[in-house]
Amino acid sequence: MHSKKMVFIHLFNDRSGSPKVLSQVIKTAVNNNIATEVITSGHGDGFLSDVADVQSRLFYKRSENKLLTLGYYLISQGLLFIQCLKYKKQNVVFYVNTMMPFGAALAGKLLKIPVYYHVHETSIKPNVLKRFLRFVIEKTSTKVVFVSNYLMQAENFAKLSQVVIHNALDTAVEQPYRIKEEAGFTSLMICSLKAYKGVMEFLALARRSEGDKHLNFTLVLNASQSEVDSYFSSIDVPGNVAIYPRQSDMSGFYSRSDLLLNLSQPDGWIETFGLTILEGMSHGLPVIVPPVGGPAELVRSDIEGYLISSYNIEELYRAICRISLDPMKYKRLSGNALSRTRDFSLEVFESKFSTLFNEMQHDT
């Protein structure tokens, strides 16, 4: 029997978490000798450029205007639906990344093509859109892959076959223990330039720490330099904070830092997994994360770091002081963070996906 080709669909090809994870899924399919095609936006420097055998483009535009963005999105899905009809007599499987590309799922249903969904997110606005997307998944999907147990519980599709496959690190785990070269203690945060990611809380924490000369703060934002400049133009940034725009390689930032923060607001944005948390841990960084969602599956309190709400600036400050001034505690947290990442290795991820692909090939 000839193996089914896999057609992967993702809206926006950028350097964020969900296309990164999809690129790892595609590489695993390639390693399993499965023919692959990816349909995504034409942005050139995203994680999905050049990973599959065939690269197809879909129309996708965004705008500052929310209504216009929604309009563009609906048009893109109509065009995607039409684009997917060309697979009519072909032996393929549709693999839809995130809840958003519903056009492909509807085409799959019409053509009786198996549709697999890889769900990364739970926060989709407006709520009516979220309900519609869930309805499409319920009606079209063969199986749903979730990135965390938290997300599977939050989004549970009771009538469908579902599985949790945690995201994985794509890099080998670093040397066991980090030797600090310079005095000072740097807390790093990497996030999108969105208020709900805790950008203002990060500045408040830095401001609270200004009396402690050894504490420094580095913020790396998934945004261009001009977006960063305009966002902070009227904001008073404390002197102990360095802010950087989007980076193509983060490894230098991880190795120059001592602690990784995730300050997503627990009521505004619940992290469903937190790949940057895992990346930081693989460089031996202890982490402070919100006490809800996916990060709470990665981090155990006082083992790999701490679970503290971003609204609790005083508790965050005390935790940073404690870690930065106690070398023995730091060494223990750092070692634990590193060993924890072995549970999320690429080998574990690839073997779970190989099993899924094998099952998919026998799915009629």
Buried (B, 14 or more C-beta within 10 A) or exposed (E): EEBBBBBBBBBBBBBBBBBBBBBBBBBBBBEBEBBBBBBBBEBEEBBBBEBBBEBBEBBBEEEEEEEEEEEBBEBBBEBBBEBBEEBEEEEBBBBBBBBBBBBBBBBBBEBEBBBBBBBBBBEBEEEEBBEBBBEBBEEBBBBBBBBBEBBBEBBEBEEBEBEBBBBBBBEEBBEEEBEEEEEEBBBBBBBBBBEBBBBEBBBBBBBBBEEBEEBBBBBBBBBEEEBBEEBBEEEEBBEBBBBBBBBEEBEEBBBBBBBBBBBBBBEEBBBBBBBBBBBBBBBBBBBBBBBBBBBBBBBEEBBBBBBBBBBBBEEBBBBBBEBBEEEEBBBBBBBBBBBBBEEBBBEBBBEBBBEBBEEBBEEE
